[in-house]
Amino acid sequence: MVKVNWMILLLFLLACGKSNRDKVEISSLPDSEPIAFISNRDGNTEIYTIESDGSSLLNLTNNEATDYAAQWSPGGQSILFYSNREGNNEIYAMHADGSNVR
């Protein structure tokens, strides 16, 4: 089993950039539940989670900024993501339910 440093993985994803606004990025915990992903289904790129069986779709972010590159923290307590919500592209973290964005 390969141990992945989540911060290095996140920085790698950020460095790759996005060339397609309709691109879907997916991050799941080792047991595949729940799955974190981004979508622009509401006209703006937001972060969602869904159970692996397709139930319990939850929009975790709902703002005018572009939120993307969602990755679970080790242990699955938080989701790290990239956003331009304060005019700068920065790394944010939030609880798995979308609360306590920092």
C-alpha positions as CSV (number, residue, x, y, z in Angstrom):
1,M,0.0,0.0,0.0
2,V,1.3,3.4,-0.9
3,K,0.9,6.2,1.6
4,V,0.0,9.5,-0.1
5,N,0.8,12.8,1.5
6,W,-2.5,14.7,1.0
7,M,-0.9,18.2,0.9
8,I,1.5,17.2,-1.9
9,L,-1.4,15.6,-3.8
10,L,-3.5,18.7,-3.4
11,L,-0.6,21.0,-4.5
12,F,0.0,18.7,-7.5
13,L,-3.7,19.0,-8.5
14,L,-3.6,22.7,-8.1
15,A,-0.5,23.0,-10.3
16,C,-2.2,21.0,-13.1
17,G,-4.9,23.7,-13.5
18,K,-8.3,23.3,-15.2
19,S,-8.7,23.4,-18.9
20,N,-12.4,22.5,-19.1
21,R,-15.1,24.1,-16.9
22,D,-17.2,20.9,-17.2
23,K,-14.4,18.7,-15.9
24,V,-15.4,16.6,-12.9
25,E,-12.9,16.0,-10.1
26,I,-13.6,13.2,-7.6
27,S,-12.1,12.3,-4.2
28,S,-13.1,9.4,-2.1
29,L,-12.0,7.9,1.2
30,P,-10.4,4.5,1.1
31,D,-13.8,2.8,1.8
32,S,-15.3,4.8,-1.0
33,E,-17.9,6.5,1.2
34,P,-18.8,9.3,0.7
35,I,-17.4,10.7,-2.5
36,A,-16.5,14.4,-2.8
37,F,-16.7,15.9,-6.2
38,I,-17.0,19.3,-8.0
39,S,-19.8,20.2,-10.4
40,N,-21.0,23.4,-12.1
41,R,-24.6,22.1,-12.3
42,D,-25.8,25.4,-10.8
43,G,-23.8,27.5,-13.2
44,N,-20.8,27.8,-10.8
45,T,-18.2,25.3,-9.7
46,E,-19.2,24.0,-6.2
47,I,-18.2,21.1,-4.0
48,Y,-20.6,18.2,-3.4
49,T,-20.6,14.9,-1.6
50,I,-22.6,11.8,-2.4
51,E,-22.7,8.2,-1.0
52,S,-21.2,5.5,-3.3
53,D,-24.7,4.1,-3.9
54,G,-25.8,7.5,-5.4
55,S,-27.9,8.6,-2.4
56,S,-27.5,11.7,-0.1
57,L,-26.3,14.3,-2.6
58,L,-25.1,17.3,-0.6
59,N,-23.9,20.7,-1.9
60,L,-21.2,21.7,0.6
61,T,-20.3,25.1,-0.9
62,N,-22.8,27.6,-2.3
63,N,-21.2,30.9,-3.2
64,E,-20.2,33.0,-6.3
65,A,-16.5,31.9,-6.1
66,T,-15.1,28.9,-8.0
67,D,-14.4,26.1,-5.6
68,Y,-12.5,23.1,-6.9
69,A,-9.8,20.4,-6.3
70,A,-11.7,18.9,-3.3
71,Q,-9.6,16.4,-1.4
72,W,-10.4,14.5,1.8
73,S,-8.0,15.0,4.7
74,P,-6.5,11.9,6.3
75,G,-9.2,10.3,8.5
76,G,-12.0,12.0,6.5
77,Q,-12.9,14.7,9.0
78,S,-12.3,17.6,6.7
79,I,-12.2,18.5,3.0
80,L,-9.5,20.6,1.6
81,F,-10.2,22.7,-1.5
82,Y,-9.0,25.5,-3.7
83,S,-11.1,28.7,-4.1
84,N,-10.9,32.3,-5.3
85,R,-13.6,33.5,-2.8
86,E,-11.5,36.4,-1.5
87,G,-10.1,37.5,-4.8
88,N,-7.0,35.3,-4.5
89,N,-6.7,31.6,-5.3
90,E,-6.1,30.0,-1.8
91,I,-6.4,26.6,-0.1
92,Y,-9.4,26.3,2.3
93,A,-10.6,23.5,4.6
94,M,-14.0,22.7,5.9
95,H,-15.7,20.0,8.0
96,A,-17.0,17.1,6.0
97,D,-20.6,18.5,6.3
98,G,-19.5,21.9,4.8
99,S,-19.4,23.8,8.0
100,N,-16.5,25.8,9.5
101,V,-14.9,26.9,6.3
102,R,-11.4,28.3,7.0
